[in-house]
Amino acid sequence: MPSRHNKTYRFDWHAGCRFSLLIDGQRFFPVMLDAIEQAKTFVLLELYLVESGHVTRRFIDALVAARQRDVTVYLLLDDYGSQGLALLDRERLLAQGVQLRFYNPLNYRQFYRSLRRDHRKLLLIDNRIAFTGGAGLSDAFEPPFNPEGAWHEVMLQIEGPVVTDWMRQFCTTWQSSSGNSPELPASQEQYFTPGQPGRVVLSAGLSRQEIKRAFITRMRNAGQRIWLTTPYFIPARKVRRVLTQRARAGVDTRLLLPGPISDHPWVSHAARGFYHRLLRNGVRIFEYQPRFVHAKIGLCDNWCTIGSSNLDRWNQRWNLDANQEVDATDFSSDVAQLFETDFAQSIEITLSHWRKRSTMQRLREWLAARLVMLIELVIRGYRK
């Protein structure tokens, strides 16, 4: 059943799908590698963050082995996000016949154009199974010598007719980046009975805002809960307004955000500048303590969105992102259990506690917020 184009969303909802949560690198990387080892016709891989190391070497080995079985491999990497991929690894992939392309090569003479990045994360095999979420190929997600320090991340395993939409998304981005369409064999769509409904939603800078639009719509209609986790909480004014409105209306509204561990501490400081108004209006805020939380999940009643989008202003203005929506009670129960586990490992920030924070902390928040504003002003001025 092919998806039809409509004005608001590129892809439609599909019934008959199956979705599975894979929590943390020691769980999802082996499953993804096994899927590559089972590939018979093609492998599509689209990523933002790729850094040479233990994890990336295992994936390169799997892709090379697939090529030796005569499996077609297309690898689309963001040029900025893959700066850490060593030349020897690039040469090995090309030597084995992997179709390797880099999205929007950096050109500092065209600064404004270079801000547009491919932030999507996708592994797709034989139009049979796909994976999306927030992970890249980096030892940060599964450090070989420090497993307790791995970033807390979630990937989603996807089966059913929505896999075809993920394939179409990849082919469109590949063609815009390389000028050629991938040559992929036709394959049969799979349906599951009973199945779970799902839809692929996309963002492409200011020209396409499906992820934000869908999330705001679901928040406005939520009657029981709105739970959101994101590593970089610099939300648009409209998102903040809906969060506070629903919290005041009695909806259980919670944010799960990074605590003391972050790869960009200044972003966390800037995010804390939004805490006071949110807390004052009844939004509950939890800061995750054990590790850096890098997952990107939104849960509104029984609807869930998982993917690459941080729902921050930078993502929405510049990046290509893609999320998987799921609207199913059984799946939302799994997501809610993940949230409950993470809330239990977090410190809840209360309004009374927040008002007592130190002068130094307030100064860090003020400076970080001004830095965010300065970056946005510089970029807007450059564009003019």
N, C-alpha and C positions, 0 to 999 in steps of 0.2 A: 504494500500500500504506500505509494509515494506521497511525500509531504507536499502540500500546496503552499505557494507563496501568498502571504497576505501583507497588508500595509503595515500592520503593527509588529508582527513577529514573523521572522523568516520561516520558522518551522512550526508545525502543528503538534498537538498532543497525540500520543500513540498509546493504545492499550496493549496488553500482552507483553510487557517488558519485565525484566528481572534485575534488581539492583542489590548490591552487597557492599557494606561498609568494610574497609580495610584500614585498620588503625595502626599508624606508625610504620617506619621503614622496615623494621625486621619482619613485619607482616606483609606489607604490600609489595616490596621489591621482589621477594621470591615468587609470589603469584604472577607478577608481571613478567618476570624472566621465564617462568614455566610456560606462559602463554606464547612468548616469542619462540620458545623451543618447539611448540606444537604447531607453529605456522606452516601452512602448506602452499599458499599463493603469494600473499603480500603482508608487509608490516609497514604501518604509517606511524611516525613518531614526530610530534610537534612539541617543542619545549622552549621555555625561557631560560632558566638557570641550568647550565651544564659546566661542570668543573672537573678536570682530570683528577682521578683518584681511584680509591677502591671500588666505589659504587659504579662509576662510569666505566671502568675497565671491565667489570662483569657484564654490563650491557653491551659494550663494544664486542666482547667475545661472543655474546649471544647473537648479535646482528651479523657478525662475520660468519658464524656457523649457519645462520639462516641463508646467507648468500651462497654458501657452499652447497646447500640443498636446492639451489636455484630458486629461492624465494626472493621476490622483488622487495627492496627496502627503500622507502623514501624517508629522509630525515631532514626536517625543517627546524632550524634553530634560530632564535633571535640573535642578531649579530652582537648586540651589547651584552646580553645575558650569557653568551657563550664565550666571552673573552678569556675565561679561565680554561678553555679546552685546548690542550697542548697541540702544537703543530704535528708531532708524531702521531697522535690519536687521529687527527684530521686526515693525515696522509694514509694511515692504515685503513680507514673507512673508505676513502676514495679508491685505494688500490684493490679493494675487494669488490668494487662495483656498487657500493651504496650510493644512491642518488642523494647527495648532500647539498643543501642550499641554506643560505643565511638571510634572514629577513631584514630588510632595510639596513644595508651596510652603513656604518657610521661615516659621516662626512661633516667634519666640524666647520666647514665653510657654509654648510646648510644646517645650521644649528637647530632651527625650529623643526625642520623635517626629521632630524635625527631623534627628536623626542618621542616619536611614534614607535612603540615597541610591540612585539608579539609576546604577550604575557600568557597565552593559552598553554594548557598542558593536556596532551592527548597521546595515548598509545592505542592503536587499533590493529587488530589482526583478522585478516580474511573476511572482513565484514561480518564477523561472528561474535567478537567480544571487544570491548573498549574499556579504557580506564581514563578517568579524569579526576582532578583534585588540585592540590596546591603544591605538589612535590616537583622538584627538578632532580637532575642527576648530580648529586653532590654528597660528599661524606657528612655534611651537616645533618642529613636525615638518617644516617646510619653510620656513625663514626666507628671505624674498626677497632680503635683502642679505648673508646670512651662511650659505650652504649647508653649509659645513664644521661649523657649530655646531648642525645639526639633531639632535634627539633620535634615537637609534637605535631603530627600531621595526619591527614586523612585522605585516602584515595577511594574512589567509588568504582566498583566493577559493574559494567553495564552490558546487558544482553537484551536482544529483542530488536524491534523495528527502528528504535531511535539510533541504533548503531549506524544505519544508513545515513541519517542526518549528520552524525559526526563525520562520516566519510566525506559527505558533500561539503561540509565546512572546511575540512582539510584541503580538499581539491581546489576550492575557491581561493584559499589563502596561498596555496602552492603556486597556482597560476598567476596570481597578482605579484608574487615575489620572483618567479622565474620566467614567466611568459609562456609556459607550456603546461598543459594539463597532464596529470599523472595517468599513465596507461594501466588501468586496473581491470581485471576480468570481472564479468558480471557474476553476481552471487545471489543466492536465495536469502530473503529475509526470514528471520526466525520469530515465532510468536510463542508465548507461554500462556497456558490456561491452567489455573487462574494466573493472571498476570497483574503487574502494577503499571499504572499510567505514568508516562514521562514526556518531557519536552526539552529540547535543546534551546537555550537562549544565548544570544550573542551581544557583545558590546564592541564597537569599533570607533573609539573616540566620540566626539560630539555628533557624528553622523548616524550612529545607531546606539540606542540606550535601552535595549531590551531587558537586561539584568536588573538595572535600577528600577525601571518602570514596573516590572513584574513584582519586585520585592515591595515596593511602596503600595501597590494595589493590594497585595496579600496582607500587609501590615494593617492597612486601613480596614480590612474586612475581618481581621482576627478577633475572635471572641474569647479565647482562653489564654494563649501565650504567644509571645514574640521573643525568641531566644536567638541571639546572634553572637558568633565568634569571628574575630578577624584580627590579624596581627598588626594592622595599621589603621587606626580609627581616626581618620580625618574626614568625617562625613559631610555631605552637602547639607545645606540648611533645611531642605525639604525632608531629608531623612531624619534629621534631629527633631524637626517639628512633629512628624508623624509618631516617632517614638514617645515623645512627651505627651501627645494627645491621647494615645492609646493607654499609656500608663495611668494618666489621670482618669480614664474611663474604666479602670479596674482590670485591664488586661495584664497578666503576669509578664512584665517586660524586663528582660535581663540581657546584659552584655558580658561576655567572657573575653577578656583582653589580656595582653601580656603583663606580667608582674615585673619582678626585678631583672629578668633575663630577656634581652631583645637584641636583634642584630642591628637595629637602628634606635638606640635609646632616645635620641632627640625627638623621634616621631612619637614615642610613648609619652614623653614630656608634653609635646604639643597636644596629644589626645587628652591628657588629663586636664587641659584647659576647658574641655567641654563638660567635665564631671559635675560641677556645681549645679548648673541649670538642670541637667538630667536627673541628678539625685533629688533636687528640690521638687521635681515633678513626679517622683515615684518610680523612676527607672532604677533597677538594681544593677550594680556593677561589681563584677568579680574579677580579681587579678590572679591569673594562674601562676603558681609558685615553682613547681619542680623544674620546668624547662621553658624554652621559648615556644609559645603556642603559635603555629604558623597556619593552622587550619582556617578555612573560609566557608562557614556554614550559616545558613539562615533557616530557622524553623518557625513557622506561623501555623498554629493549630496542627493539622496533619500534613501540611505542605512543607516541602523542604527544597532548598537550593544549595548545591555543592559544586565547587569548581575553582576557577582561577581568580575570580574577582574579589578584591578586598573591599569593594564598595566605598573606596575613598575617592576624594576629588581628583587625585592624580590619575588613578586608573580610569575614571570616567571621562577624563578629558583627552588622554593620550593613547591608552593601551587597547590592543585587541585582547578581549577576554571571552571566555565561554563557560557556561554553567549548565549543569543538569538539574532540571526540576523533577521532583517526584511528589505525587499526591496520593499517598497510600497509608492507611492506619498502621499496618504492620511495620512498614519501613520507618515511619515517624517514631514508633516506639523504640526502635533501635537507636535512632538519632537522639531521642530524648534521654535514653540510658547513657549514651556517651556524654551528653551535657551534664547529667547528674553526677557522673563519675568525676568530670573535670571541675564542676562547682565544688565538690567535696575536697579537692586538692587546691582550692583557691582561697584567697582572703576577700571577704566581702567588704567593700568600701561603703561605709555609712556616711550620711550627711554630717552627723555630729563629729565623727572621726575626721572627716575631710576638712572641716572648718578649723581643726587644730593642727593642720600640717605646718611644717616649719617655713620660716621666711626663705630659706635657701631653696626649698622645693617650689615655692610660689615663684621665685625668681627664675628657676629653670623652666617652668611652664611658660612664663611670660616671654622669655628669650626664644624658646622653641616656637611658640606661636608667631612671634614676629619674624622668625626665620622662614616659616612656611609662607607667610604673607609676602615677604620680600622676594622669595623665589617666584611666586605667582605673578607679582608685579613686573619682575624682570622679564619673564617669559612673555607676558602680554605686551609689554613695551617693545620687545624684540620683534613680535609678530607685526606690530603696527609699522 
